[in-house]
């Protein structure tokens, strides 16, 4: 990162790296257990800064990886053999049936207007025997947070998500949705998230609030003092909480 990058771009790059450090290990573990051939064709929806796209390219050295995102500024197509980067809104994407052997959709579905439509299309894009891996976040009610400042900050975050049209409860429906879409061997993993749920989790929340908390204050949803108190308490056992579940769900397309 050069010193000439805009502050917003630097902030996005910092948060992307922290996001990957926090969430990549579980995604890698799940996909590593799937029987992917070396020549598998992969689609990474919402590729972000590209960590999973780069890893997949190594995992399928004779295959291909298409990294898809509305913002590809943090992606580098030259970093991996077999990698293609495409700037595109997945809600407008279409691929021929059977195009991919693995589709990864991470942190995307809850932000879409029609998440069920993407699941239906993604299943159609899978080749027989192919896998869909979907990961997303389910937020618990803000009023159940363990501290008053936690209730204020989580409520502000949920307001911001809702203002952008996100459904932070969709992830709970993922296991059923994948089965209803025709996938088999559907399984899931739940990871608790929130204050005190790990060093990397705390660091991601801390930096996110430092770099992106001001709009929450500007909208009158939370005060700067409440954000500062929440951040200061992240490592305190008395403030440990589960505010969110990460749903990791995967299933296989069978048939011809």
N, C-alpha and C positions, 0 to 999 in steps of 0.2 A: 504494500500500500504506500503510495507516494504522499508527500506532504501537500500536494496540490489538489487532492480530491476534495470535493464539496463535503461539508460536515455531515450532511444527511447521508451521503454515500458511505462515508467512513463509519457512521453509526450502524447502517444496515449491514456492512461487512462484518463489523465486530459482533453484532447480534447473531448473524448467520453462523459464524464460527462457534459461538457459544451454544447455539441451538443444535448444531451438528454434534458437538462434543457431548451434549446431554442425551440426545435421542438416537444417534447412529448405532451405538453398541447393540441395543435391543433389535433394531431393524436388521442389522447384519446377522445377528444370531438366528433370527427367524428365517431369513432367506437362505442362510447357510444350511439349514436343515431340509430345504426343498431340493428335489432331485433335478437340478438344472443341468442340462447338457452344456459342454463347452461352446457349442454353436448356437446357444439360445438367443432369441431375439427379445429384447427388453424395452419397455417403455417406462420412463420415470416422469410421472405427472407432478408438476409443481416442484421441479428439480432444485430450486433455490440457488445455493452457492455450489451445488454439484457434487457434494461428497459421496452421495450414494450412486450417482451416475458414474463417477470415476471408479468406485469400488466394484460396481457391476461390470464395468468394462474389463476389469482384471479377472472377475469371476467367470466371464464368458469370453475367453481370449479369441475364440474362433467365431464368435457371434457378433451382435450389434446392440447398441444402446441408443435410444432416442431420448434426449433430455428436453422436456417440454415445460415452458413457463411463460407467463405474460411479461416477465422482466428477466432477460438473460444477461444482464450486465455483469453478473458475478460468475458467469459460466465461461469456461475456456475449452473449446472444442479440440484444441491441439494437445490437451493434456493426456488423452487416452486414445489408443487405437480402437477403431470401431465405434467411436462416439460421434453422434450428430446432435447439434443443438438447434432447437427451433423455437422462435418466439411466437407464441400462439395461445389464445384462450381455449382451454380444453372444452369449454361449453360449445365452441364452434368447430371442434375437431371431428374428423371422421376418418376411419381406416377400414380397409377391407376385412371381412371376417377371417379369422385365423391368422392375423398378422403377427401376433406376439405370443411368446411362451411365458413371459412374466410381465405383469403390469404392477407397478408400485404407485400407490396414490396416498401421499402422506401429508396430513394437515391441510387438505384441500376440500374435501366433501362438505364439511360444515360451513364453508364460505360460499358455496354455490347456491344459486336460486333453485336448481332442480338436481339435487344430489342423486336421487334415485335414477334419473335419466342417465347420468354418467355411469352408474353401476351397470345398468342394462347394456349400454353401449360397450363398456369395457369387457363384459362377459362375451359379447359378440366378437370383439377384437381378438379374444384369446383363441389360440389353436387348441385342439383336443389334447388334454393332458396339461395344458397351461395353467398357471397360477395367478390369482389376483391377491395382492397384499394391500390392505387398506388400514391406515392408522389415523386416528383423530381423537379429539379431546372432548370429554364430557364434564362440564362444570357443575359442581354441586351448588345448592342455593347459597347465596352470599350471606343470608341471615343466619346460617348455621356455622359460620366461621367462629373460631374459638376466642377471638379478641375483638373489641369494638373497632379498632383500627383495621383489622383484617376484614371485617364486614364492610367497612367504608371503601377500602381499596378494591376488593373483589367486586363489589357492586359497581364501582366506576368502570372496571374492566369489562364487565358484562354489558353495561350500557354502551360502551364504545363498540363492542362486537355487534350488538343489536342494531346500532346506528348504521353499521356497514352491511346489514342484512344477513349476518351470520347466525346460524342455529347451533348454539353451543350444547345442545342436547342430542344432536343427531347421532353421535358416536354410539350411544347406547343401542341404537337400532341396527348397527352394522352386522352383527352375527346373523340376525334374522333376515336382513336384506340380502346378504350374499346367498343364503340358502334359497330364499324366494326367487332370486334371479337365476337359479339353476345350478349353482356350484355345489360340489360335494366335498366331503372331508373338511367341512368348515370348522375352524378352531379359533381360539382367541387367547390373548394374554392381557391382563389388566395390571397397569402400573400406577400406584398412587403418586400424585404430584402435589406440591404446595410447600409452604415454609417448613424447613427442617427435614425435607425428604431427600437430602443428598447435597453434597458440596456443589456439584455442577448445577443442580436445580436452583439452589440458593443464588449462585453467581449469575445465572441467567435472569432470574427475577430482579436481582439487584441492578444489573446493568440496564435491563429493559426499562425499569422505572426511572433510572437516572437519565437515560437517553430519550425516552418516549413518554415520560409521565406528564410533561407540561400540558399537552392538549387535554388531559383529564382534568387538570386544575383550571385551565382556561374555560372549559365547558361548565364549570361549577359543580362537577360530580364528586370531587374530593379536594381536600386542601393540601398545599405543599407540606404543611406540618404533619398531616396524617401519612403522606407518602414517606417522609423522612422517618417517622416513628416506626412504620411498617418495615422499612429497609433495615433500621437499626436492630429490630427484633428477629430478623431472619434466622440467626444462629442460636436464639435462646430456646431452651427446651420448653419453657412456659408458653411459647407461641407456636410450637409445632402443630401442623394442621394438614389435613387432606382436603384441598379445595377442588381438585380435578382428578379425573381418571383418564389415563391414556389407554384407549382401546386399540389393540393390535389384533386384526382379524385377517384370516387368510382362508382361501378355498380354491378348489381345483375344478376346471371344466373337464368333464368326461364326454364320451361319445365321439362320433365321427363328424 
